[in-house]
Amino acid sequence: MKKNVLLGIMIVMGVWCLLYVGIKIDMWRLGYDMEDLVTQRTLLKKRQEMLHVRLSELTDPQRIARRAHDELGLIVPQEGQVVMISLDTNSSSEADAGSPAQLVQKISDSLWGLP
């Protein structure tokens, strides 16, 4: 009888030790995984900051204007070079039927009507 009780206690102790070791191994593994994730998070934050700086550089209006001038040869329009066209549909006189504004209005209406 004492042998059975002793054997039972040893089996319970053995199972408990196996569970304890298994849990400890899982905790160590999760700790290493957590360290890897923290390192990855730090690297991603640094990359995000670098990308924000790059975005600021690329969207700088002075840089865009300089590149437009240097690479594309674009210049700031002089007074009188820009013509504003109103798309006001209230003026529907027959004399204006061939005006640029009416032509633009017809084209835009036809584009919106496409399937």
Buried (B, 14 or more C-beta within 10 A) or exposed (E): EEEEEEEEEEEEEEEEEEEEEEEEEEEEEEEEEEEEEEEEEEEEEEEEEEEEEEEEEEEEEEEEEEEEEEEEEEEEEEEEEEEEEEEEEEEEEEEEEEEEBBEEBEEEEEEEEEE
